[in-house]
């Protein structure tokens, strides 16, 4: 991936380490993998837009008291929990009528929130060429960004459409706003006025297949 970015004219700014908090992929002859690498690359030597986010990071055991103005986000993200397997993933995970996970690699809202918030302005366009269950679009709309989603699995496409339509409470990003309150220009990049408020409806039947009855719920 890094070679392709370099050969197509992108400039690597950071390799971000997303350290997952509760699960690791077991490996027989080496340490289990518990992180994901995110490449932050730009067209040109510097980004068109970059916002230095400040967060109210959890207090570590070696720290005596929380910082009064939070801390800047670095290239190590250990404060965003992945959507674990089973019911530990909580209400955010999309599920079928039988309770099974709809998509085992569903990205958490908090992850896309940080990426979009740091790298775009209100009214900008965001592209996700591998949309999956549409988390990028869900977050982008709530931040006042436009979004283009590309997905080739019809089942996922239908989920994306209904997820954007229903706007379930579990997909609201409002619960993280306080976490970013120390960001100096937060009101500019995450405005409250004029942005849709999510959570008006919940638990609607997503779709039913007549040939193979299967209901999925949001």
C-alpha positions, -999 to +999 in steps of 0.1 A: +000+000+000+028+024+009+046+017-024+014+024-044+009+057-025+045+067-033+043+057-070+010+076-075+023+109-061+012+109-025+033+121+005+032+100+036+026+122+067+021+096+094+016+059+101-010+059+127-012+030+151-047+022+162-041+000+193-072-021+198-083-023+234-100-057+240-090-082+214-060-096+195-057-120+166-040-151+179-009-163+161+008-197+168+044-188+165+046-151+173+029-124+193-008-118+187-017-088+166-037-061+184-033-030+162-042-016+129-021+007+108-037+038+092-017+056+066-022+094+066-010+106+031-016+138+012-014+150-024+015+175-022+040+181+006+015+192+032-023+186+038-048+211+025-066+208+058-054+195+091-069+203+125-049+196+157-074+179+179-072+180+217-090+153+237-098+147+273-077+115+273-082+089+301-059+094+331-031+068+330-019+051+362+014+070+362-004+104+361-016+121+392-043+144+378-060+151+345-046+179+323-068+210+325-068+216+287-066+180+275-038+166+252-032+167+215-040+136+195-008+118+185-001+090+160-009+064+186-046+059+191-053+037+221-085+054+233-109+041+206-124+008+212-130-016+184-164-033+179-156-066+196-172-099+188-205-111+203-226-087+224-196-069+239-198-047+208-229-030+223-257-013+205-235+003+178-229-031+161-254-038+134-271-072+139-294-096+121-328-106+134-312-136+151-287-114+169-257-122+147-233-095+137-242-081+102-206-073+094-177-086+115-154-058+104-177-029+111-157+002+118-164+021+151-180+056+147-153+071+170-126+060+145-142+077+115-151+107+136-114+114+144-103+109+108-130+131+093-128+158+120-091+162+117-089+162+079-118+182+065-139+213+068-177+217+070-190+213+034-161+193+022-165+160+002-154+127+018-147+096-003-149+060+010-143+036-019-148+005+003-179+016+023-188-016+040-218-007+063-215+031+056-200+043+089-181+070+070-213+084+055-231+082+089-203+103+105-198+127+076-235+137+075-235+145+112-204+167+108-219+186+079-197+170+052-208+156+019-199+120+012-195+096-017-197+059-007-187+030-030-197-005-022-202-035-045-220-059-021-258-054-026-265-065+009-242-038+023-256-012-001-291-018+012-279-016+048-261+018+041-293+033+026-315+022+054-289+032+081-288+067+067-326+069+065-334+055+099-307+075+118-308+053+149-297+066+183-267+042+185-252+060+154-252+094+170-217+109+175-229+136+200-216+115+229-180+123+219-184+160+215-174+166+252-143+145+247-130+169+220-141+201+239-105+213+243-100+216+205-097+254+199-117+255+167-142+228+176-173+251+169-159+257+135-152+221+124-180+205+144-209+230+144-241+224+162-265+247+143-277+234+110-265+198+115-291+170+116-298+155+150-298+118+149-318+093+169-354+100+160-363+064+153-349+031+163-352-007+157-368-006+123-369-037+101-342-032+075-353-055+048-368-089+041-359-114+014-389-132+001-370-162-013-350-167+019-368-149+047-343-130+068-350-098+086-323-074+097-327-046+122-310-013+128 
